[in-house]
Amino acid sequence: MNWLEFALVHVDEPCTVQVEAPGRGPVPVGPCVIAHRPDGATVLCPPDTVAPPGSRITLPAGETVEVVTTVHLDAFGTRLPEHQQLDVTDRRPARGFCRTTGRPA
């Protein structure tokens, strides 16, 4: 299963975010999955996403957050496909976008 297939199976609707890496203009990236945490959010993106720490992400509701940590995750030995994990600042994204479906992987 590739990232596109995974995202379309595990979210109610595909989400696209705008990523603005330092020194670059905004680029649409998707489909993404947004997972809420008590101290912020994690944005899971396609594996070719370029968003180093300090990048700004505009979420579907229009809120802008900043990337704190970027991790490239390979699919080796997991049920997840290769993807980028972006941990963002503690501002919570608006409700109603990229809710997980609860369907098993």
trRosetta pair geometry for C-beta under 8 A, 3 or more apart (Angstrom, degrees):
i j d omega theta_ij theta_ji phi_ij phi_ji
1 5 4.8 -126 -162 91 86 128
1 6 5.4 106 141 -61 117 87
1 9 7.9 -43 -159 8 139 143
1 81 5.5 -116 102 -57 78 116
2 5 5.3 94 54 14 68 103
2 6 7.0 -129 102 -6 34 94
2 81 5.4 111 -158 -147 26 157
3 6 5.6 -58 -146 38 31 114
3 7 6.1 27 161 -18 68 108
3 31 7.9 178 141 60 91 84
3 46 4.9 137 110 -120 155 66
3 47 6.0 -163 -40 -17 144 87
3 81 4.8 -145 -67 97 57 132
3 82 6.7 -73 -53 76 106 64
3 83 5.2 130 -111 -87 119 98
4 7 6.1 -57 -145 37 26 107
4 8 6.3 20 160 -14 63 111
4 31 6.6 104 -129 25 62 107
4 46 7.5 17 -59 -101 74 108
5 8 6.1 -62 -146 40 27 107
5 9 6.3 22 158 -17 64 111
5 81 7.6 105 58 -31 92 150
6 9 6.0 -66 -152 37 26 107
6 10 6.1 -9 166 6 66 120
6 80 6.9 77 -145 -150 155 62
6 81 5.0 -150 -23 12 142 116
6 83 7.8 -101 74 -54 147 134
6 105 7.8 8 -141 -139 95 97
7 10 6.4 -75 -136 50 25 93
7 11 5.9 -11 -180 9 68 118
7 14 6.4 67 135 -118 114 86
7 30 8.0 171 153 179 160 69
7 31 4.0 160 133 95 147 119
7 32 7.1 -31 -134 -71 138 4
7 33 5.7 -148 -125 -44 88 100
7 44 7.8 -171 -95 104 101 106
8 11 7.2 -64 -119 46 19 88
8 14 6.4 -20 -95 -71 73 104
8 31 6.6 116 -60 37 70 164
9 101 7.9 -111 148 33 50 141
9 103 6.5 -113 160 90 84 139
9 105 8.0 103 110 -128 129 54
10 33 6.4 -5 101 -104 113 141
10 100 6.0 -27 168 -142 86 84
10 101 6.0 -149 -161 23 38 103
10 103 6.4 -137 -108 61 58 101
10 105 7.1 3 -83 -95 125 78
11 14 6.5 112 84 -89 130 37
11 15 6.7 -100 170 -7 159 96
11 31 7.1 -161 42 164 143 126
11 33 5.5 -153 -61 -107 123 88
11 98 5.4 -42 -143 -147 130 63
11 99 7.0 127 -152 70 74 40
11 100 6.5 -64 -99 -108 59 43
11 101 6.5 179 -125 -27 9 95
12 98 7.7 176 38 -136 85 18
12 99 5.3 19 1 63 123 91
12 101 5.8 144 -64 -79 68 89
13 97 7.9 -80 70 -146 107 58
13 98 7.5 -97 69 -80 72 45
14 30 6.0 98 163 167 104 120
14 31 3.7 -87 -151 -113 102 124
15 30 6.0 -148 103 -127 45 117
15 31 6.1 93 47 -161 52 75
15 32 4.9 -70 88 63 99 83
15 33 7.2 133 36 -88 118 28
15 34 6.4 -39 74 -12 167 104
15 60 5.4 -95 -149 -44 100 131
15 97 5.7 91 -108 172 127 101
15 98 4.1 -33 -29 -69 146 110
16 28 5.2 5 174 -171 121 102
16 29 6.7 155 -159 75 71 37
16 30 3.4 -78 -101 -31 70 148
16 31 6.9 -69 -70 -108 66 49
16 32 6.9 120 -111 10 24 100
16 60 7.1 100 60 -87 56 95
17 28 7.6 154 82 -151 31 55
17 29 5.6 -24 65 62 80 93
17 30 6.6 138 13 -67 60 92
17 32 5.4 -15 -1 20 108 155
17 43 6.5 -21 -3 -157 163 145
17 45 7.6 -84 41 -95 119 116
17 57 5.2 8 161 -172 132 102
17 58 6.3 164 -171 75 77 53
17 59 5.8 -29 -119 -110 106 41
17 60 6.8 -82 -88 -44 68 68
18 26 4.3 6 177 -173 113 120
18 27 7.0 143 -157 64 63 30
18 28 5.9 -39 -98 -92 66 55
18 29 7.4 138 -115 15 17 83
18 57 6.9 151 78 -159 54 50
18 58 4.0 3 52 47 108 108
19 26 6.9 144 70 -150 30 64
19 27 5.4 -31 63 61 85 86
19 29 4.9 25 -5 -7 119 132
19 45 7.9 36 -55 -119 142 162
19 49 6.6 120 -19 -164 170 101
19 50 7.3 150 123 76 138 60
19 51 4.9 -85 -160 -88 133 114
19 55 5.9 9 -172 164 90 131
19 56 7.6 156 -156 84 44 49
19 57 5.5 -14 -102 -104 68 79
20 24 6.5 -173 -163 88 57 79
20 25 6.7 -62 -126 170 92 25
20 26 4.4 -42 -74 -86 97 69
20 27 7.4 149 -83 11 47 70
20 55 6.2 165 82 -167 48 79
20 56 4.6 -8 59 60 106 94
20 57 7.6 -169 22 -76 72 34
20 58 7.6 52 -9 -14 107 96
21 24 4.5 29 64 38 89 124
21 27 7.9 -2 1 15 94 117
21 50 5.5 -36 -53 125 151 95
21 51 5.9 -136 -82 -111 94 44
21 52 6.1 72 -144 25 106 84
21 55 4.6 -35 -104 -107 54 113
22 52 7.0 -56 17 67 104 110
22 54 5.3 6 -46 115 121 121
22 55 6.5 -106 -22 -84 69 62
24 27 7.1 -20 141 -22 122 112
24 50 7.8 45 31 105 167 123
26 58 7.0 0 -136 11 135 123
27 50 7.9 40 51 55 149 96
29 32 6.3 59 115 -51 91 119
29 45 5.5 1 152 -150 126 128
29 46 6.7 -143 -171 27 91 101
29 49 5.3 65 -150 -116 141 108
29 51 7.7 -58 -28 -46 169 125
30 45 7.7 -79 -94 -137 31 84
30 46 7.5 58 120 -18 10 109
31 46 7.6 97 48 -49 49 96
32 43 5.5 -4 -180 -175 130 94
32 44 6.3 154 -163 77 71 53
32 45 4.9 -19 -108 -95 99 72
32 46 7.8 -85 -79 -14 71 70
32 98 6.8 -38 101 -108 78 146
33 43 7.6 154 77 -159 46 48
33 44 4.4 -8 57 56 96 110
33 98 5.8 158 -146 -172 43 117
33 100 7.2 52 -163 -85 114 86
34 41 5.7 -4 -172 -180 95 129
34 42 7.5 157 -156 80 49 47
34 43 5.5 -17 -104 -105 75 72
34 44 7.7 -158 -74 21 28 73
34 59 7.1 55 -95 -135 154 115
34 93 5.7 -15 166 27 151 162
34 97 6.6 35 35 109 139 95
34 98 4.1 95 27 89 95 146
35 41 6.5 152 79 -163 47 73
35 42 4.6 -11 60 59 102 97
35 43 7.9 -168 24 -77 70 27
35 44 6.9 49 -8 -15 107 106
35 100 7.4 31 -101 -43 82 120
36 41 5.4 -39 -109 -105 49 88
36 92 6.5 36 -137 -144 111 98
36 93 7.1 -124 -88 41 96 97
37 40 5.5 5 63 62 105 59
37 41 6.2 177 18 -93 82 29
37 42 6.4 67 -23 -16 117 92
39 90 5.1 -63 175 -112 64 103
40 65 7.6 127 -160 -159 104 139
40 68 7.8 17 150 5 174 135
40 87 6.8 77 100 -179 136 80
40 88 5.6 -167 171 85 121 64
40 89 5.8 -164 -124 123 127 24
40 90 4.3 -89 -72 -102 90 44
40 91 7.1 34 -127 38 79 39
40 92 7.3 -152 -135 -81 32 58
41 65 7.1 -22 47 -167 114 178
41 87 7.9 169 93 -151 42 51
41 88 5.3 -9 68 53 85 108
41 92 6.7 118 -43 -132 109 51
41 93 5.5 37 -57 -8 163 105
42 85 6.0 -15 -174 -168 112 93
42 86 6.9 148 -164 76 58 49
42 87 5.4 -28 -105 -99 80 65
42 88 7.3 171 -98 12 28 80
43 57 6.3 -150 0 176 167 169
43 85 7.7 145 76 -161 47 44
43 86 4.4 -20 62 65 96 106
43 88 6.1 46 -7 -21 107 121
44 83 5.4 29 -176 144 93 142
44 84 7.3 154 -158 80 47 52
44 85 5.8 -18 -104 -104 72 67
44 86 7.7 -171 -77 23 25 75
45 49 4.0 29 119 -33 134 160
45 51 7.3 82 33 10 160 136
45 83 6.4 153 73 -175 39 94
45 84 4.5 -24 66 64 96 103
45 85 7.9 178 22 -81 76 22
45 86 6.3 30 -2 -5 118 115
46 49 5.5 129 67 -37 71 95
46 83 6.6 -92 -140 -130 16 78
46 84 7.0 14 82 14 35 101
47 72 6.9 71 -153 -150 80 95
47 81 7.8 -100 -43 134 116 93
47 82 4.4 18 -85 127 141 100
47 83 5.4 -97 -70 -103 72 29
47 84 6.0 141 -126 -30 32 81
48 84 8.0 -99 45 -27 17 123
49 84 4.3 -117 55 31 114 152
49 86 7.4 -84 121 -41 141 123
51 55 4.2 -128 -160 63 74 162
51 57 6.9 27 -146 -69 141 107
51 67 5.2 155 153 -64 103 161
51 70 5.8 169 91 -100 78 130
51 84 6.9 118 37 149 107 146
51 86 5.4 -11 98 -102 138 135
52 55 5.8 121 58 -31 50 107
52 67 7.0 146 111 97 26 139
52 70 5.8 -98 -124 8 36 148
53 67 5.4 -139 -119 113 38 93
53 68 6.0 8 -131 -178 99 21
53 69 6.3 7 -85 -86 107 28
53 70 6.2 -134 -45 -5 67 97
54 66 6.7 -21 -140 -171 25 107
54 67 6.6 -34 34 66 26 90
55 66 7.2 151 80 -156 41 61
55 67 4.4 21 54 17 88 128
55 70 7.9 56 18 -61 124 128
55 86 7.8 -67 69 -144 122 132
56 64 5.5 0 -176 -172 110 109
56 65 7.3 155 -155 80 62 34
56 66 5.8 -37 -101 -100 63 67
56 67 7.6 -125 -70 -3 18 84
57 64 7.0 157 80 -152 41 58
57 65 5.4 -20 62 63 94 84
57 66 7.5 165 17 -98 79 17
57 67 6.4 90 -21 -51 110 89
57 86 6.9 114 -48 131 150 149
57 88 6.1 -83 39 -102 129 139
58 62 6.6 -20 -174 -149 101 33
58 63 7.3 161 -152 82 57 33
58 64 5.1 -29 -95 -94 71 78
59 62 7.1 -36 73 32 72 19
59 63 4.9 -3 41 61 115 85
59 64 7.5 -162 6 -82 78 27
59 65 6.6 44 -31 2 109 108
59 93 4.7 -156 -164 -125 166 110
59 94 7.1 163 110 19 131 86
59 97 6.9 141 166 83 103 155
60 93 7.8 57 39 -169 81 123
60 94 7.8 -111 81 54 81 107
60 97 4.3 170 59 -135 134 152
60 98 7.2 153 4 -20 136 102
61 93 6.3 139 22 -174 123 80
61 94 3.4 110 -89 28 173 132
61 96 7.4 103 -78 65 116 103
61 97 6.0 -137 -38 -15 93 139
62 94 7.9 30 38 -7 75 136
63 91 6.3 -158 169 137 128 127
63 93 6.0 -175 58 -123 134 58
63 94 6.2 156 -12 -23 125 93
65 88 4.1 57 135 170 131 131
65 89 4.9 -160 -163 42 90 94
65 91 5.2 -155 -100 59 99 111
65 93 7.5 -68 -27 -69 137 83
66 88 6.4 144 73 -155 35 81
66 89 4.8 52 47 -26 83 119
67 70 6.0 24 172 -58 130 95
67 86 5.1 -65 -123 -165 108 107
67 87 7.2 97 -158 70 64 48
67 88 5.8 -52 -96 -98 44 74
68 87 5.1 -57 61 102 100 93
68 88 6.3 146 1 -128 90 19
68 89 6.3 130 -44 -67 109 56
69 85 7.9 -9 111 111 94 91
69 86 7.5 163 85 -155 55 41
69 87 4.2 17 50 42 98 115
70 84 6.5 -19 -163 -171 92 105
70 85 7.3 151 -157 81 43 57
70 86 5.6 -7 -105 -105 74 72
70 87 7.9 -140 -65 23 34 73
71 84 7.3 148 78 -161 45 56
71 85 4.5 -13 61 59 97 105
71 87 7.9 43 0 -13 103 99
72 82 7.8 6 178 -171 85 90
72 84 5.8 -31 -102 -104 64 71
72 85 7.9 -169 -81 20 17 76
73 78 7.8 -27 164 40 113 156
73 80 6.8 0 125 105 131 130
73 82 6.7 -179 96 -145 62 48
73 83 5.7 -5 59 61 101 69
73 84 7.5 164 17 -102 80 20
73 85 5.8 53 -17 -15 119 110
74 82 5.5 -15 -134 -107 43 93
75 78 6.0 -126 -163 59 48 91
75 80 6.3 -144 -119 95 74 59
75 81 5.1 -24 -90 -145 126 36
75 82 4.8 -73 -28 -46 95 69
79 105 4.9 106 133 126 131 135
80 83 6.7 -78 159 15 110 118
80 105 7.5 -56 -75 -150 64 150
88 91 7.6 -60 133 51 107 82
93 97 6.4 -90 151 60 125 116
93 98 7.9 3 115 44 155 116
94 97 6.5 65 80 6 85 112
96 99 7.4 -49 -147 -33 17 111
